[in-house]
């Protein structure tokens, strides 16, 4: 089975970190968001993928080629951010034509679901989750277990089943046909070419869709959700590293080449490669690669790569290559 992973978004809600790094390469529990996704796909036997890149796409391509050499992958560039439907349409040449199913997964979503059970279904299926406020999502309306209507970010939702970025398509050629029709006819919803509109067109033409529940769905689109996902992944896959002269409170992730002196790390701290921490307390925070942290208490904080944070006990959200001195 082939996968399409759109990752072209700018990640404005995660600035300043995304000024110098694409969102999908932000570190969560010891590896980039995209790395968690690709590990899961490979673990479930999906070894072929198209990644739709845009903003800093060369960095995404370099990361994937350096770390996932067993993945048969090609890259497509989406120069204009015209919606998720447009993103998948840009990858239309990679959509299988031999009857092989297609799996679409959004590049900023880490998920915990049994893909083998999804792949075994006989009809197309969308991952859904019950949410309190469906207005922020595409929403699925069901009858007798089948999707009858999909609405993108409805003002008055008739369902609380949010479509959370996992799409198993048994008839990729029909999807391609519907996407082509939407783009050629310039059919937009809320100013964009929506994947939900193409899927609704498939339903209207007789394609049956069901749903599968995604309880383990972890958004990485905002600082607070990035930290929440970091906490979950550290709890699920705890690691421990004993460091002389430091107190480590699990769960944490500390890169093998990070150096910790006279500090307390954890719980829920991710410490990246080449990080140097001295005389500090770091908890519920993510420290990017090659950063220096000295004399601070960091809680609910994100520090980018190559940053220098020192001084008093503060809370920060510092981007890559920044320098902060509280003295």
Legacy VTK file of the C-alpha trace (Angstrom):
# vtk DataFile Version 3.0
C-alpha trace
ASCII
DATASET POLYDATA
POINTS 327 float
0.000 0.000 0.000
1.120 3.536 -0.790
0.906 6.501 1.591
0.649 10.216 0.886
1.842 12.520 3.651
1.209 16.269 3.201
3.692 18.374 5.194
3.753 21.662 3.282
2.240 23.840 6.027
4.154 26.791 7.477
3.221 26.114 11.119
2.423 29.709 12.088
1.045 28.694 15.501
4.435 27.254 16.448
6.470 30.355 15.752
9.190 31.324 16.522
10.351 27.708 16.148
9.029 27.342 12.624
10.863 30.401 11.365
13.923 28.200 10.909
12.545 24.641 10.974
9.522 23.013 9.324
6.893 21.998 11.844
7.201 18.280 11.114
10.882 18.322 12.143
10.245 19.675 15.638
11.521 17.282 18.292
8.995 15.313 20.346
10.196 12.623 22.735
13.559 12.315 21.053
12.741 12.490 17.343
10.952 14.743 14.846
7.172 14.539 14.515
7.591 13.098 11.017
9.923 10.423 12.351
7.223 9.082 14.672
4.800 8.901 11.734
7.218 7.135 9.393
8.241 4.659 12.098
4.601 3.713 12.544
3.970 3.310 8.823
7.048 1.136 8.355
6.111 -0.892 11.414
2.752 -1.667 9.833
4.287 -2.689 6.518
3.729 0.501 4.487
7.043 0.973 2.696
6.091 3.315 -0.149
5.214 6.982 0.306
4.863 10.349 -1.358
5.617 13.340 0.852
4.137 16.667 -0.228
6.524 19.398 0.874
6.520 23.161 0.676
7.960 25.397 3.378
11.631 24.414 3.893
10.943 21.231 1.949
14.634 20.607 1.346
15.123 20.068 5.091
12.290 17.533 5.180
13.680 15.670 2.182
17.191 15.581 3.645
15.912 14.234 6.971
13.864 11.466 5.355
16.612 10.382 2.948
19.211 10.349 5.732
17.124 8.409 8.263
14.669 6.268 6.240
16.637 4.575 3.514
14.341 1.544 3.599
11.381 3.714 2.620
10.635 4.015 -1.095
9.794 7.695 -1.172
9.323 10.532 -3.616
8.714 14.222 -2.938
6.239 16.614 -4.513
6.309 20.369 -3.943
3.144 22.328 -3.184
4.156 25.909 -3.938
0.756 27.417 -3.123
-1.035 26.402 0.076
-4.500 26.011 -1.406
-5.859 23.368 0.935
-5.523 19.692 1.754
-7.389 18.643 -1.371
-4.933 20.622 -3.472
-2.024 18.999 -1.626
-3.244 15.493 -2.453
-4.016 16.579 -6.027
-0.391 17.712 -6.374
0.594 14.094 -5.608
-1.919 12.652 -8.098
0.747 11.008 -10.280
1.699 8.778 -7.353
-1.860 7.607 -6.656
-1.976 3.838 -7.347
-3.639 2.765 -10.594
-3.450 -1.001 -10.058
-6.204 -1.338 -7.459
-3.831 -0.932 -4.515
-5.400 1.027 -1.641
-4.097 4.444 -0.615
-3.439 5.715 2.893
-3.328 9.469 3.570
-1.987 10.805 6.846
-1.483 14.412 7.869
2.123 15.212 8.703
1.465 17.010 11.988
-0.538 14.214 13.616
0.981 11.445 15.710
-1.463 8.563 16.022
-1.879 5.343 17.958
-4.157 2.967 16.081
-3.960 -0.580 14.724
-3.405 0.071 11.014
-3.482 -3.633 10.214
-7.116 -3.762 11.313
-7.889 -0.696 9.177
-6.141 -2.114 6.118
-8.118 -5.357 6.495
-11.445 -3.554 6.011
-13.223 -4.162 2.726
-14.303 -0.542 2.164
-12.815 2.922 2.526
-12.565 4.250 6.079
-11.767 7.525 7.806
-10.227 7.914 11.242
-12.516 9.803 13.617
-12.513 10.957 17.198
-15.305 12.339 19.367
-14.436 15.968 20.199
-16.070 18.685 22.274
-15.882 21.343 19.547
-16.241 19.846 16.046
-16.262 23.278 14.396
-12.460 23.160 14.053
-12.512 19.926 12.031
-14.013 18.126 9.116
-17.048 16.323 10.542
-18.533 12.951 9.549
-22.266 12.237 9.720
-23.217 8.551 9.818
-26.217 6.364 9.105
-26.210 2.597 9.785
-22.431 2.665 10.198
-21.681 4.395 6.890
-20.707 8.005 6.264
-23.467 9.926 4.525
-22.084 13.436 4.713
-18.760 15.168 5.303
-18.662 18.855 6.214
-15.487 20.910 6.577
-15.460 23.036 9.762
-19.238 23.424 10.024
-20.658 26.441 11.860
-23.467 24.274 13.243
-22.183 20.680 13.336
-24.718 17.858 13.378
-22.104 15.388 14.594
-19.216 15.419 17.049
-17.173 12.912 15.018
-14.103 14.826 13.882
-12.065 13.507 10.962
-8.576 13.494 12.440
-6.253 13.112 9.472
-6.169 9.375 8.695
-7.781 8.329 5.405
-7.873 4.758 4.047
-9.009 4.863 0.415
-9.954 1.615 -1.334
-10.704 3.341 -4.649
-7.835 5.789 -5.245
-8.698 6.273 -8.913
-12.116 7.669 -8.000
-10.465 9.979 -5.481
-8.100 11.198 -8.178
-11.011 11.801 -10.526
-12.939 13.783 -7.900
-9.912 15.875 -6.914
-9.288 16.679 -10.573
-12.887 17.799 -11.013
-12.751 20.037 -7.935
-9.511 21.739 -8.951
-10.400 22.142 -12.646
-13.828 23.583 -11.780
-12.246 25.757 -9.042
-14.666 24.434 -6.416
-13.525 25.795 -3.057
-14.860 25.704 0.478
-13.698 28.411 2.861
-11.312 29.551 0.124
-9.520 26.212 -0.299
-9.729 22.948 -2.207
-10.932 20.581 0.496
-10.221 16.866 0.654
-13.568 16.447 2.417
-15.341 17.819 -0.684
-13.628 15.227 -2.879
-14.527 12.462 -0.430
-18.139 13.660 -0.360
-18.173 13.548 -4.149
-16.977 9.934 -3.933
-19.814 9.116 -1.525
-22.338 10.779 -3.830
-21.055 8.572 -6.650
-21.594 5.384 -4.680
-18.326 4.819 -2.823
-19.010 3.456 0.646
-17.096 4.868 3.597
-17.057 3.756 7.193
-15.086 5.047 10.189
-12.535 3.738 12.630
-11.968 5.215 16.067
-8.661 6.947 16.760
-8.492 7.361 20.529
-4.736 7.845 20.372
-4.591 11.042 18.314
-2.029 13.640 19.285
-1.955 17.063 17.730
1.385 18.853 17.389
0.103 22.111 15.933
0.473 24.445 18.927
3.033 24.811 21.762
0.639 23.465 24.382
-0.386 20.450 22.276
3.235 19.782 21.307
4.147 19.596 24.997
1.091 17.449 25.721
2.107 15.013 22.979
5.646 14.985 24.323
4.272 13.979 27.740
2.178 11.179 26.274
5.006 9.701 24.206
7.423 9.811 27.130
4.864 7.986 29.274
4.237 5.393 26.593
7.900 4.754 25.786
9.811 5.655 28.942
13.574 5.742 28.900
16.069 6.368 31.665
19.663 7.471 31.691
21.622 7.577 34.918
23.870 10.645 35.020
26.393 11.258 37.794
25.862 14.595 39.510
22.298 14.977 38.219
18.843 13.913 39.377
16.718 12.330 36.654
12.972 12.053 37.272
11.374 9.826 34.631
9.823 9.760 32.184
12.384 11.696 30.177
14.333 11.466 26.955
17.975 12.539 27.141
20.060 12.191 23.986
23.174 10.017 24.465
25.524 12.911 23.708
23.748 15.483 25.904
25.701 16.654 28.960
23.966 17.338 32.271
25.735 18.863 35.286
24.336 19.630 38.757
20.759 19.693 37.456
17.346 18.097 37.872
15.770 16.774 34.678
12.146 15.663 34.533
9.539 14.575 34.624
8.405 14.931 30.993
11.560 16.525 29.646
13.088 15.919 26.222
16.755 16.896 25.916
18.101 16.919 22.350
21.446 16.041 20.793
24.474 18.026 21.887
22.609 19.873 24.642
24.614 21.184 27.612
22.658 21.753 30.857
24.232 23.223 33.999
22.733 24.246 37.384
19.160 24.011 36.109
15.790 22.384 36.662
13.968 21.305 33.514
10.540 19.694 33.561
7.676 19.333 31.111
9.827 20.962 28.436
11.574 20.290 25.120
15.166 21.426 24.573
16.324 21.441 20.947
19.645 20.188 19.606
22.947 21.876 20.464
21.405 24.312 22.947
22.989 25.608 26.157
20.908 25.909 29.344
22.430 27.323 32.520
21.067 28.530 35.862
17.365 28.395 35.029
14.157 26.630 35.948
12.234 25.720 32.819
8.654 24.459 33.032
6.174 24.180 30.138
8.867 25.560 27.864
10.167 24.907 24.360
13.726 25.856 23.435
14.777 25.582 19.799
18.051 24.390 18.304
21.324 26.230 18.970
19.731 28.447 21.618
21.500 29.819 24.689
19.296 30.216 27.787
20.816 31.390 31.027
19.971 33.465 34.083
17.085 33.350 36.557
14.095 31.047 36.860
11.796 31.980 33.974
9.401 30.458 31.441
10.411 30.853 27.796
9.368 29.931 24.267
12.630 30.580 22.400
13.148 29.914 18.704
16.138 28.434 16.923
19.472 30.302 17.083
18.139 32.674 19.739
20.082 33.909 22.749
18.397 34.750 26.028
20.162 36.246 29.035
18.023 37.067 32.090
20.902 38.579 34.065
LINES 1 328
327 0 1 2 3 4 5 6 7 8 9 10 11 12 13 14 15 16 17 18 19 20 21 22 23 24 25 26 27 28 29 30 31 32 33 34 35 36 37 38 39 40 41 42 43 44 45 46 47 48 49 50 51 52 53 54 55 56 57 58 59 60 61 62 63 64 65 66 67 68 69 70 71 72 73 74 75 76 77 78 79 80 81 82 83 84 85 86 87 88 89 90 91 92 93 94 95 96 97 98 99 100 101 102 103 104 105 106 107 108 109 110 111 112 113 114 115 116 117 118 119 120 121 122 123 124 125 126 127 128 129 130 131 132 133 134 135 136 137 138 139 140 141 142 143 144 145 146 147 148 149 150 151 152 153 154 155 156 157 158 159 160 161 162 163 164 165 166 167 168 169 170 171 172 173 174 175 176 177 178 179 180 181 182 183 184 185 186 187 188 189 190 191 192 193 194 195 196 197 198 199 200 201 202 203 204 205 206 207 208 209 210 211 212 213 214 215 216 217 218 219 220 221 222 223 224 225 226 227 228 229 230 231 232 233 234 235 236 237 238 239 240 241 242 243 244 245 246 247 248 249 250 251 252 253 254 255 256 257 258 259 260 261 262 263 264 265 266 267 268 269 270 271 272 273 274 275 276 277 278 279 280 281 282 283 284 285 286 287 288 289 290 291 292 293 294 295 296 297 298 299 300 301 302 303 304 305 306 307 308 309 310 311 312 313 314 315 316 317 318 319 320 321 322 323 324 325 326
